[in-house]
Amino acid sequence: MKLASRCRKSSFLLCCAGSLMACASVEPVRDAVEPPGFSTRYDSIFAARPDIVTPREIHQLTARQEAEFIEYLNSPGHGSTPIHRRVSDYLEEITEGFSYHTHTNSAAEAIELSEGNCLSLAILTTAIARLANVEVGYQLVDSTPVFEFREKVVLKGVHVRTRLYEQGWTPQENVFVYARPGVQVDYFADGTERFMENLSEQDYIARYYLNQAADAIGEEDYHRAYWLSLEAINFDSLSSDAFNSLAVIYKRMGEVKKSEEIYLYGIENLPNKLTFLKNYRGLLIEQGRHSEARGLMKRIARLDDPSPFHWFHAAREAYNSGDYREAISFYKRAVEIAPYLHELSFGLSKAYYQLGKLSAAERYLQIALHNAYEQEIRALYSAELTALALEGEREAGRGVRCCAGPSLLERQPRILLRDGPRRGLR
């Protein structure tokens, strides 16, 4: 199928691994288990609970949209096509020209607006499949990540894809089956996707509310973000992302003690402890509790972090504290993940420069220049390479610095990184 880049009109990918009457959608049963040792009951510092869309409403199509699908489903021309493929064929037809948009739309909105994100496509797929009694599975997948330092952080990361399972299939005895036969529905599939885990319907619903909470935080509507985060926890009581959102919300509301309590709870009781450790460490640094932050850094350093941003921050902090060897270690961890980021090579150049290793400083500055694409940054790196080469020559001859005033290698790069929670699945 055709594949398209973000923000352009596109079709999704349909990958193969088969009563034609509408059925009523089933409201998922909420996970009523209270997270152990932590209360998510209403906190009076927030406004009263606003109206929040229900899972049934998220998947509800208009009468016209339902009628159009049922007509397609029952068309004599499609009678020989397995029903799960009729669903996928119809999805492909109505999403021709579908445009990617960061907002998570309901099923009806996705059709009406012809746009949405990856989770919007999963919601639309679920809504259509339910009308045909086709079973839907949900998977969390990761793509080869692309990172970029800008005024905001751009991530290409995990998202939800769906599978429309073939009806009536049963495995043969004594035959190993890797995956049930069916059709896979995905957005921007390019062959680099990596299966992470199967998701329950509860998890899938929780991720809708997480996306809505992230949007509300971006709009500084912390009261609504609070309730949306709680709604996500109602469906997935062990959602690390939901608790992280709550911690960010409390922090933005000035309730730092409560934010710290949530981070500590997450570190001890929830999956993805790395996220909580990193965010809690950031809170400690903001409070000037540097000794505690260093202790957490040692714990974090023993973990595997697939994002370069944490290592970048840790390297800069080590550099600022004068620990240039540790800064080099952290910068190299980041380079292993995203070797194309010129900021990382520039950081290595700065650290080596401070250790008096001018050859290494020049080598990494050349790499930074090669990876940079903005003309202003390239000009700065080129000028510094010239100055560094002259300094090397003069120091080799007389052991003196050639340049008055601070070198670019002695100054911090002007890089703004996004503050806030990780966005939900897109």
N, C-alpha and C positions, 0 to 999 in steps of 0.2 A: 504494500500500500504506500501511498505517498506520505512522506514525512515532511514536517515543516518546522522552521525555527520559531521560537517564542515571538508572540505579538504579530504573527502573520496568519492569514487564513490557512486552515489546515484540516486534514482529516486524521483520525486516530488510527492506530495499528490494530488489525485483527489477526491474531496468530492462532494456528491450530495446534494442538499437542500431538447434538443431533436431535386433551380437551381444548381446544381453541377458544376457550371462554375466559373472560376476565375474572380475576379472583380478587378478593379483598386483601389489602395489605395488612400485615400483622405488626402491631406495635411491639418493639423489642421490650423485653422485661428488664427493668433496671437492676443494676447490681446494688443491693441494699446493704451490703456489708460495709460497716464503718471501718475506715483504715485503722489498723491497730495502733493505739497510743496517740491518736491525733483526732481532734474534733473538727469537723467541717460544718458545724451548725452555724446558723446565721450570726454574723458579727454586726452589732448595732452601729458601728462606724460607717456602714454602707447604707445606701438608700434601700427602700423596700424592693423586693424582687420585681423586676419588670416583666412584661410579657415576653416569653421566649418560645420560639417556634418549636413544635414537637417533631419527633421523627416521622410521624404520619404526615404532617404538613410538609416536611422537607421533601418527601417522595410523592406527594399528591400531584397528579397531572390535572389539567383542566378537562372538562367533559369533551371538548373538541379534540384535544390531544389524545385522549384515550380512544375515542371513536375512530380517529384516523389510524391508530395502530391496530386496533381490532379488525378494521377493514383490510388492512395490509396482511395481517396474520391469517385471516380466513380466505384470502384471495385464492381462487383455484390454481392460478399460475405458480403458487408457492407450495402447493400441497405435497409435493414430493421432497421438499427440503426439510431436513430435521428441524424441529421447532427451535432449538437453541441457536441454530444458524439463521433461522428467520429473524430472530431477535437481533443478532449481530448484523445481519444485512440491513435491517431497518435502521439500526443505530448509525450505520455507515452512511445510509442515504440521508437521514435528517441532520447529520452533523457535517455534511459537505459544506465547506466554507466556514466551519466553526472556528472562532477566533479565541486564542488564549487570553484569559484575563485573570488577574490575581485573586479576584473576589470569588468566594465559594457560593455558587448559586444553588437554589433548589432545582428539582427536576423540571418543574414548569418554567422557571426563569431561564434555565439553560436552553430549552427549546425556543422560548419566545425571543430571547436576546441573541441566541446563536453564539454564546460565548460562555466561558467559565474556565476554571483551573482543573487540575487532575482529579481532585476530589469531586468537583461538579460532574465530571464525566462518570465517575463511579456512582454517584447519586442518580444520574439519569439512567445509567445502565440498570441499576437496581429497580428503579421505578418501572421501566419497560419490562424487565424480566418477570417481575411479580405479576404483571397482567397476563403473562403467558404461562405462569406456574413453572418457570425455569429457575433452577437452583443457581444461586450466585455465591461465589467464593471470593474472599478478599485477601490480597497479599501485599505485604510491605516490601518495596524494592528500593534499591539504591542505585544511583548512576555514578559513573566516574565523575567525581566532583570537580567543579571548576570554581576557583576562589579568586577574588579580586579585591584589592584595597581601594576603596573609593570613599566618598563622603558617607556612603552606606555600604554595607557588606552585601555582596551578591552571592548567593549559594545555589548551586544546582544539587539537590540532595534527595532525600527519601520522599517517596510518594506512594499512594495507594493505586493498585491496579486491580481489575476484576477478572473473574473467569466465569463464563457461562457454561455450565456442565451439561454434557450429553445426557438425555433422559434414558432411563431403562438400561443403563450399562452396568454390567456386573463383571468383576474380575474373574479370570479363569483360575482354577485351583492350581496351586504350586507354581504360579507365575508371579514374579516380582513386578510390581507396577510402580513406576516412578511418580506418575501424576495421572489423575483421572482425565479422560479425554474431554475436550471441550474447546471453547474459543476464548482467547485471551484478549481483553480490551485494555488498551494502554494509550497514554498520551506521550508524544515525542519519543517513542521507542526508537533507539538507534543502535541496539545491539550491545550496549555497554551496561545494561541493567543487571543488577545482582540481586537475586532473591535473598531476602533477609528472614522473613517469617510469615506464616499464615496469621491472619487476623480474624477474630471472632466478629460477629455482627455488632456486639457491644463495643469493641474497640473501634470499629469503623465509625459508629455513631459518635463516640467520644471525640474523634478527630474532627468532626464537623464543628462541634462546640469549641474545640481548641482553636480552630481557624478563626471563628467568630470572636473569640476572646482576644486573639492576637490583633485583629483589626481594631477592636475596641481600645486596646492599650495604645495602639498607634494613634488613635483619635483622642487619647487622654480621657476617655470615658471609663474611668476606673470602677465606677459602681456597676456598670453593665458588664465589664470585663470580669469582675469578681463573680457575679452570678453565672456567667457563661463558663468560667473555670470550674465552679462547683457542679454545674450541669455535666461537664465532662467527667468529673470524678464520680458522679452518680452512676455513670455507665462503665467507668473503668477506675476502680478505687486505687489502683496501683499505677496510675498514669504519672510518670515523672514530669512530663511536659506540663500537665495541669497544675501540679504542685509548684513547679518552677514559675509558672504564670502567677499563681497566688503570691509567691514570695516577691516577685517584681512589683505586683500591684500594691502590696503592703508597703514596700519600700518607697514607691512613688507617692503613697499617701502619708508618708512621714512616720509610719509605724515600723521602725527599723528593728525593734526587739521582736516583733511578731515575724518579720521577714527572716530574722536569724533563726527563730524557732523552726520555721518551715524548712530552711536549708539543713539544719541539724537532723530533723526528722527524716528528710529525704536521704541524707548520707547514711543513716542507720537502717532504714526500712525499705527503701524503694530501689528499683532497677536504675541503671544509668547513673550511678553515683558520681561519675566524672563531672556531669553537668552541675550537680549540686556543689561539689567540691570547688569547681572553678568560680561559680557565682558567689559562693560564700567567701571565698578568698578575696574576690573583688570587694565585697562589702567590708571585710576586715581592713583592707588597705584604705578604703575611703574613711574609715573610722580611726585611722592611724595605729591600728593594732598590728604592727609590722612583724613582731615576733611570732604571733599566732599565724600570720599569713605565710611566713617562711616555713613553719612547721607543716602547713597544708601543702606548700609547694613541694616539699620532699615526698609527701604521700602521692601527690599528683604525678610527679616525675616517674614514679614506678608504674604508672598506668599507661595504656595505649590510647592516645587521643588522635582520631582521624582528621581533625581540623588543624590547619596551621595557625589559626588566629591565637589560640591559647599560648602556643610556643612563642609566637611573635611578641605577645604581651609580656610573657615571662622573661624573654631575652632583653627587652627594653628595660624592664625593671632591674634585672641583674646589671645591665650596662650602667644605668643611672646610679646604682649603688657602688659602682666601681669594681664589680666582680666580672671582669671582661672574659675570663675563661669560661665561667658558667654561661655568660651571654652567648658565647660562641657555641657551646653545647646545645643550648635551646634553639638558636638560629638554625643549626644544622638539622635538628629534629624537624623544624618547619620546612626546610628546604627538601627534605626527603619526601614530604607530602606534596609540596607545590613549588618545584624548582624554577618555575617560570615567573615567580613574583620578584620583581626587581627590588622591592623594599627589603626582602630577606638577604639578598646578596649585598645590598648596600649596608645593612646592619652588620654583616660579617666583616665587611671592609672596615667599618668604623671600629669594631672591637679589635681586630688585628692591628689597626693603626695605633690604638692606645697601648698595645703590648709591644709596639716598636717593630712589628713584623711588616715592613713596608711592601715586600714582595707579595705576600698573601693579601694585603690590603689592596694593592693594585690589581691583582688577579680577580678578586671578587668585585671590585669596582667596574672592571671591564665586563664581567658577567651582568652586572646591574644595568650597565649601558646597553648591552645587547638585548636585554629583556624589556627595557622601558620603551614605550611607544609615544608618550606625550613629549612634544618638542621641548617644552620648558624643562622637564626633568632630564631629558637627554642632554640639553645644553649645560645644565648644572653638573651632570656627571662627567661630561667631556672636559669642562673647565677644571674640575677637580683632578681628573686623570693627568692633565697637563701639569698642574701644580704638584701633584704627588710625584710625578716623574722627575721634575726639577728638584724637589726636596730630596729625593733619593740620591740624585747626582751630587748635590751639595753636601749632604750628610756623609756620603761616601768619601768626599774630598776633605771636608773640614769639620764635620760633626755639628753643623748649625742648621737651624730651620731657615727656610728661604722666605717664608710668607709671614707677614705681620697680621695680627688679628686671628680670630678663630677660623679654622678650616671647616669646610662643609662636613668633613669627617668627624668634627668635634661637636657638630650641632645635631639636634634631633630633626628628623624629617617631618614635614608638615602633613601628617596623615590623620584623618578623622575616621574613627570607627563607630559603627552604630552601637548605641547603648540601648539595652532592652532585652526582652526575651527572645529566644529563638522562635522564628515564625513557625506556625503550624504547617502541616503538610499542604503542599500546593500542587 
